[in-house]
């Protein structure tokens, strides 16, 4: 659905990057060196000894070696000096980024930032080797109101929607939590600690994020049948848990939360589609 907007104009306006195979090769080299050729023992030593860990130097050299192979095989630039500088940039930057990461908490945010930093360096090396900075700047200039509308919609279905849904359900959530009697059902899970409850709540929040992102994507792609499949799949997994608890209030609360999330995502998705001039309404 998004791709249907002014197809001809967009195709003609997007600058063509030369040697895209070089960028793919550099990304493949990074993927292999960072995830397949790096033993867990190397990661452990890096996190414990930081810049003093010998495996960290071996890891950086491996990245440089694989990047060098990609540059030699796929680069149209015959200058070995340029290839050598590009290889050195990748190896040294990877070492420094990993040293910084070794001092950070080993969580999802640190991992994503780490990978984005590596990819940014690889993209910079690609533009340096192929001298296509003008094409990259031209691509940035193509960002317009439609792209910002899509970005705004995806940001809206994450934390803002989560907060609004929580506030809308607060009268019922307090009732469900405070008035829920202890059950003697043999299949009920044991009482869990407050810390475990917080962890489960965070997991539920992440599930809600993923649900709304998928639903928004399906709305923008005009794939409403996929949304029905997503809701049905969630209902199947929820059904067993609700049946064990045999709590009507809890069942109604879960349904209310689900439909509130769906309705809000639909509203945001349709508003975004209207901004793009692509409302799925047949005249």
Secondary structure by P-SEA (a helix, b strand, c coil): cccccaaaaaaaabbbbcaaaaaaaaaaaaaaaacccccaaaaaaaaacccccaaaaaaaaaaaaaaaaaaaaccccccaaaaaaaaaaaaaaaaaaaaaaaaccccaaaaaaaaaaaaaaaaaaaaaaaccaaaaaaaaaaccaaaaaaaaaaaaacaaaaaaaaaaaaaaaaaaaaaccccccccccccccaaaaaaaaaaaaaaaaaaaaaaaaaaaacaaaaaaaaaaaaaaaaaaaaaaaccaaaaaaaaaaaaaaaaaaaaaaaaaaaaaccccccc
